[in-house]
Amino acid sequence: MHRVSSSLALACTLIALILSLALAAPVSKFPVYPFTRELNLANSPVPGTDVYILKNFLTRSQVAPYHGAIDNNWTKDAATALAAFQKSVKASRADGVFDAESAELVLKYLSEDHYVDHGIRAADLGAKYKIFIPVHRNRSIETIGSLYDANNTLLFQFPVRAHGHTNFGPEPWPSYSNSYGLNEFSSNGNTPTGLAWVDLNTPEPDPKLYGPFNVNRVVSGITGNAYFLLPNVRNGILLHTGQWPNWTPRDPMPDSSGCLHAHPDDIKRISDILVNKLGIVAHENPLGKLPYPFQPQGIISIQLVDE
C-alpha cells in the first residue's frame, strides 16, 4: 500500500511538472522586428541600424537614460543604460545583454514618441504648406488627412491609410490586410509618427503602383520618431495613390508599404491646390536619392490618436 502511494505521488509530481512547463510563458525569440539579434559586448557586435534604433529608445528611459553618441556601435555606456532599464522593468536579466525579451520590453515601454500636433503652422518653420495625418496603432484603419496653407487655413480634407506590410515576405499586390502590420521601425512598416519635412515631386515612374500624379515625399524628420527614423532608417515614404484593380472610392484602400495612400482624385486635387493656389513647385522626382537635392516646401505632421 505504501509502495502504491509513493508511485501515485511520483506520478502526480511528474504530471504537475509537465503541466507547469506547458503553461509556462514562451521564451522570447528573435526576430522582434526591427531587432533580429542579441547584442552582447563580449561578442563585439557588428555595427548596425538596430543599434542606432535601440540607442534612440534608451534616451527615453526614465531611470538612467542613455546620453552617449547616437550611432550604430554597441558600447559599454549603451549596455549600462540597457541594464538599468532591464532592472526597472523587472526583466529576466539586468546585465546589459540585449536579448529577445529586452527587445520586446523596449518596444513596449520606449517606442512611443507621444508626439502631439499643437497647431504648429508651416510658416513657423519657413514652409509654405502643412499636411496633418492622424493615425491609429492599427494603421489599416483609415483616417481623414488635412491640407493647410502656411498659416493653418484648412484647404482640403481627404481619406488616408498609413498601413505598411504585415510581414517581411512577399505579399500580393494590392494587399488589404487589416492587421496591425509591421511597426514603424521596420522596413516597409507602418508610417512613422512625428513632424517631418515634406516636398512635392513629379510623378513616380510606375503609375500602377504610385498613380500618374505628383506625389508628396516625406524628406526628413524634425521631431518624434520621424526625427531619427527619416531618412536614416526609413526613406521613400510618399503620399500617393495607385491604380488598384477592381477598386472604387467606396472601397478601403490597400496597404501602402509604409507610405500614405489616398484616393486618386484626392492626390490630384492636393497637387492642383499646391501648384495653382499656393505656387508650390513640383520638383523633379529624385526617386529616393540621398541627400535630398531640394529645399522642402512643406511640413507633415503625423500623430497617433489612440494612445
Residue pairs with C-beta under 8 A, 6 or more apart in sequence:
27 100
28 99
28 100
28 101
28 103
28 104
29 100
30 36
30 37
30 38
30 100
30 103
32 100
32 103
32 104
32 107
33 168
33 182
33 183
33 185
33 186
33 189
34 49
34 50
34 53
34 183
34 185
34 186
34 187
34 189
34 233
35 50
35 53
35 54
35 98
35 100
35 103
36 50
37 45
37 48
37 50
38 97
38 98
38 99
38 100
39 45
39 50
39 51
39 54
39 74
39 79
39 97
39 98
40 97
40 98
41 74
41 75
41 76
41 79
41 96
41 97
45 51
45 74
47 71
47 72
47 73
47 74
48 72
49 72
49 232
49 233
51 71
51 72
51 73
51 74
51 78
52 70
52 71
52 72
52 228
52 232
52 233
53 185
53 228
53 229
53 233
54 78
54 82
54 98
54 106
55 66
55 68
55 70
55 71
55 78
56 70
56 228
57 106
57 110
57 111
58 65
58 66
58 78
58 81
58 82
58 85
58 106
58 110
59 65
59 66
59 67
59 70
60 110
61 81
61 84
61 85
61 88
61 110
62 88
63 84
63 85
63 87
63 88
64 80
64 81
64 84
64 85
65 81
66 77
66 78
66 81
67 77
68 75
68 77
68 78
69 75
70 228
74 98
79 96
79 97
79 98
80 96
82 96
82 98
82 102
83 94
83 95
83 96
84 94
85 105
85 106
85 109
85 110
86 93
86 94
86 95
86 96
86 102
86 105
87 94
89 105
89 109
91 101
91 102
91 105
92 101
93 99
93 101
93 102
107 183
107 185
111 183
111 185
111 225
112 304
112 307
113 193
113 194
113 223
113 224
113 225
114 307
115 193
115 194
115 195
115 223
115 224
115 225
115 226
115 302
115 303
115 304
116 303
117 132
117 195
117 301
117 303
119 152
120 130
120 195
120 299
120 301
121 130
121 148
121 150
121 151
121 152
122 128
122 129
122 130
122 148
122 149
122 150
122 151
122 152
122 298
122 299
123 150
123 151
125 222
125 299
127 150
127 197
127 296
127 297
127 298
127 299
128 149
128 150
128 278
128 279
128 280
128 297
128 298
129 147
129 148
129 149
129 150
129 274
129 278
129 280
129 297
129 298
129 299
130 147
130 148
130 149
130 150
130 152
130 298
130 299
130 300
130 301
131 145
131 146
131 147
131 148
131 198
131 216
131 239
131 298
131 299
131 300
131 301
132 145
132 146
132 148
132 300
132 301
132 303
133 143
133 145
133 160
133 162
133 191
133 260
133 300
133 301
133 302
133 303
134 143
134 144
134 145
134 302
134 303
134 304
134 305
135 143
135 162
135 190
135 191
135 193
135 302
135 303
135 304
135 305
136 143
136 304
136 305
136 306
137 180
137 304
137 306
138 178
138 179
138 180
138 181
139 161
139 162
139 163
139 164
139 180
139 181
139 190
139 191
140 161
140 163
140 177
140 178
140 179
140 180
140 181
140 252
140 255
142 159
142 160
142 161
142 252
142 253
143 159
143 160
143 161
143 162
143 305
144 157
144 158
144 159
144 160
145 157
145 158
145 159
145 160
145 239
145 260
145 262
146 154
146 156
146 157
147 154
147 155
147 156
147 157
147 158
147 270
147 273
147 274
148 154
148 155
149 155
149 278
150 278
155 273
155 277
156 266
156 269
156 270
156 273
158 262
158 263
158 266
158 269
158 270
159 253
159 262
159 263
159 266
160 239
160 260
160 261
160 262
161 252
161 253
161 254
161 255
161 256
161 260
161 261
161 262
162 190
162 191
162 256
162 258
162 260
162 261
162 302
163 177
163 181
163 190
163 255
163 256
163 261
164 181
164 182
164 184
164 186
164 188
164 189
164 190
164 191
164 255
164 256
164 257
164 258
165 171
165 175
165 181
165 182
165 186
165 188
165 189
165 255
165 257
165 258
166 175
166 177
166 179
166 181
166 182
166 255
167 182
168 182
168 186
168 187
168 188
171 177
171 255
173 209
173 254
174 242
174 244
174 245
174 247
174 254
174 255
175 254
175 255
176 252
176 254
176 255
177 255
180 190
181 189
181 190
181 255
182 188
182 189
182 190
182 258
183 189
183 190
184 190
184 191
184 192
184 193
184 225
184 229
184 234
184 258
185 192
185 225
185 229
185 233
187 234
188 257
188 258
189 234
189 258
190 258
191 237
191 256
191 258
191 259
191 260
191 302
192 221
192 224
192 225
192 226
192 229
192 230
192 234
192 237
192 302
193 224
193 225
193 226
193 302
193 303
193 304
194 221
194 222
194 223
194 224
194 225
194 226
194 227
194 229
194 302
195 221
195 222
195 223
195 224
195 226
195 299
195 300
195 301
195 302
196 218
196 219
196 220
196 221
196 222
196 226
196 230
196 299
196 300
196 302
197 218
197 219
197 220
197 221
197 222
197 296
197 298
197 299
197 300
198 216
198 217
198 218
198 219
198 239
198 296
198 297
198 298
198 299
198 300
199 216
199 217
199 219
199 283
199 292
199 294
199 295
199 296
199 297
199 298
200 214
200 215
200 216
200 217
200 271
200 274
200 275
200 280
200 281
200 282
200 283
200 297
200 298
201 214
201 215
201 216
201 217
201 238
201 282
201 283
201 284
201 285
201 286
202 214
202 282
202 283
202 284
202 285
203 210
203 211
203 212
203 213
203 214
203 215
203 285
204 210
204 211
204 215
204 238
204 240
204 285
204 287
205 285
205 287
207 243
208 242
208 243
209 242
210 238
210 240
210 241
210 242
211 240
211 241
211 242
211 243
211 264
211 267
213 240
213 241
213 264
213 267
213 268
213 271
214 267
214 271
214 274
214 275
214 282
215 238
215 239
215 240
215 267
215 285
216 238
216 239
216 240
216 270
216 298
216 300
217 236
217 237
217 238
217 285
217 292
218 226
218 230
218 237
218 238
218 239
218 300
219 230
219 231
219 292
219 296
220 230
220 231
220 292
220 296
221 227
221 228
221 229
221 230
222 299
224 302
226 302
230 237
231 290
231 292
234 258
235 288
235 290
236 259
236 288
237 258
237 259
237 260
238 259
238 260
239 259
239 260
239 262
239 267
239 270
239 300
240 256
240 259
240 260
240 261
240 262
240 267
241 261
241 262
241 263
241 264
241 266
241 267
242 254
242 261
242 264
243 264
244 253
244 254
247 253
247 254
249 263
249 265
253 261
253 262
253 263
254 261
262 270
271 282
274 280
274 298
275 281
275 282
280 297
280 298
281 297
283 293
283 294
286 292
286 293
286 294
